[in-house]
Amino acid sequence: MSATISRPPLSDRLTTSKVIAVLRASHVSALAPVCDVLAEEGILSLELTLTTPGLLDALADLVNRYADTADIGVGTVLSDSAAQRAIESGARFLVTPTMNLPVIKLAVERQIAVFPGGLTPTELADGWDAGATAVKIFPAQTVGAGYLKHLRGPFPELQAVPSGGVDLDAAREWLDAGAVAVSIGGPLLGDALQGGDLDTLRDRCRAVHAVIGETVSS
């Protein structure tokens, strides 16, 4: 990679919790109650996806609400214009489903952590060389944690976050394989964004921490 590229770093919150929670809601009003629980339970990196209607309009308020407790990032970023709006609203990190080089370039210029998605070695290497904070292996369920071990052969410095079909068992496997963090949606959130019981969400957060703790200490 070119020496002129300064890679945006991982946040301390993500290196501590090792989990990015992915929140896809049918309305932006559903986000805050769930984010409150996640932050209180130590899930400190919250990816709010642009598939949620009205997200960008509400983003600045959400970033301010959790400024002292959690990193609010924006996911499903498909264009550099959407990335620019997210950055202007205070997003702490960006996540893309594809290896979107213009978005990576913008994030590197602004020193905003960026996790671009890809699956093939070529895609992932291109994102890493462009300055990604870590590449997002997506959809992770398709390849399994052993894939990262194979990638580390030709790309020993590659930092990766798996996303897509990562449950608690898979989270442990990916971290053991060397992932810097895991991205978890449905297995963590359940029906919380549809009005489900938030105490049950707390239980799932604690179960995630138990798995992460076992992995980190092993």
N, C-alpha and C positions, 0 to 999 in steps of 0.2 A: 504494500500500500504506500501511496505517496506520503513523504514525510511532512507535506504541507497540510495534511488533513488532521485536525484535532478532534478525536472521537469524543462525542458527548458521554459523560460518565454515567454509570449506574448510580441511582440515589442511595443514600444510606438506608432509607426506609425499605427499599426493595432488597438490598443485600441482607437486611435484618430479617424480614418476613419471608422472603423467597417466594412470594405468591402475588400474582396479578389477578385480581377478580375481574371478570368480564361481565358487564351489566348491559343487557339488551332489554329495553323496556318499551311497552306500547305507548307510554306517555311520560314526559319528563317529570311529571309530578310524582311518579312512583319511585324515583331514584333516591331522594333524600332519606326517607325512613330506612331503606336498606343500607345506604352508605353509612348512616349513623351507627348501625349495628356492626357493620364490617370494621369501621374505624375503632369502635369501642373494643372490639375483640382482637385487634392487632393485625387485621388485614389492611396493610398500609398503602397499597398501590391499587387504585380503582380505575379500570378502563371503562369509560362511558362511550358507547358506540354511536356513530352517526346514523345508525338505523333507528335510533330513538327520535321521534319527531320533536322538533323544537330544541334540540340539545344545544346547538351553538348559541341560540338566543339566551339560554339559561346558564351557559357554562361559566361566565365570570362570577356569578353569584355562588355557584357550587364550589368553584375554586376557592373563593374567599371563605366560604362556610367551613371548609376543611383545611385551611391553610396551616393550622397548627397541629393537625392530627393525621392527615393522609395526603398522598400525592394523587391528584386528579389528572388522569390522562384521557386522550381521545383515541378511540379505535375505529376501525373500518374507514380509515382515511384513504380516499381514492384519488385525490388531486392535490397539487401544491396550493391551489386557492383555498381548499378546505383546511389544509394544514396551516396556512397563514392565518386564517380566522381563528383556528384553535389556539395558536401561539399568542395572538393578540388578546385572546380572552384569558390567558394565563395557564394554559395546559402545561403540565409538568413533563409529559411524555406523549409521543405519538406512536400509534400502532397501525400497520397497513396489512391487508390480506395478501398483497402481491409485492414483488420486489420493485417498488416504485422509486426509481433513482432520483427524480426531481424532488420528491418529498424528503428523501434522505439528505440530499444536498442542502435543502432549506433548513432542515433540522440541525445539520452540522454547522451551517453558517450562524444559526441562532443559538447554538449550544443547548439544544433541547434533546433529551434522550429520545431515541427512535428505535423501534423494533419492527423492521420490515419483514413481511412474510414470504417464504419460499419453501420449496421442497427438494429440488435437485441440488447436487453439489455446485453446479454452475451458478444457479440463482443465489444460493447462500453465500458463495464466495464473492460474487459480485456485490452483494449488499454489505458484506464485511469490509471489502476493499474500498467501498464508497464512504465508509465511516460510521456504519451502524453501531449503536451502543451494544446491541446483541441482535442476532438474527432470530426471527420467529420461525421455527419449523412447523409448517402448517400444510395440511392437517396431520398433526402428530400421530393420531391413532392409526393412520395408514401405514406407518413405517415402524413404530415402536422405539423404545429407548435404545436398543442396540444400534440403531442407525447413527446416533450421535457418537458412539464409541468408534464406529467405522470412519466417520467424518474426521475425527480427531487425528487419524493417521496422517492424511495429507494436509490437514489444517489444524495443527496443534494449538494455535492461539485463538481459534474460533470460539466466541461466546454465544450461547444459544438459549432460547426460551421456547419450549414446546407449547403448542396451542392447538385445540381441536380434539375433543374426545379424551381429555386428560382427567381421570378420576383419581381418587386417593391412592389406590394401588399403583397406578401409572405414575403419579407424582413422585412417589418414592423411587421408582425405577429410574425416572429421568434425572432426578437429582443425584442418585448414585452413579449415573452415567456421566455426570459432569455438567448438567444444565445449571445456569446461574440462578434460574427461577423457573417457576411453572405458571402457566396461564390456565385458570380454571373458571368455567362458567356454570353450566347447569348442575354438575355434581356438588358444587358449593352453594349455589343460590337456591336450587330447588324451585319452589313456587313463590318465593318471597316477593318477587316483582309483580306477581299477580294477586297480591293480598294475602299470601300464605303466612303462617305463624312465624313471628320473628324470634321467638324463643327457640324454635327448632333450627332456625338459621344460626343462632348463637351456638347451638350444639354442634352444627356442622363446622363452624369456624374452629371450635376447639378440637374437633376431630382432625382437621387439617393441620393444626399446630402440633398435635400429637405425632402425626406422621412425619412432618417436617423435622420435629425435634429428634425423632428416632434416626432420621436420615443424616442430619447434621452431626449427630454425636457418634455415628457409626464409623 
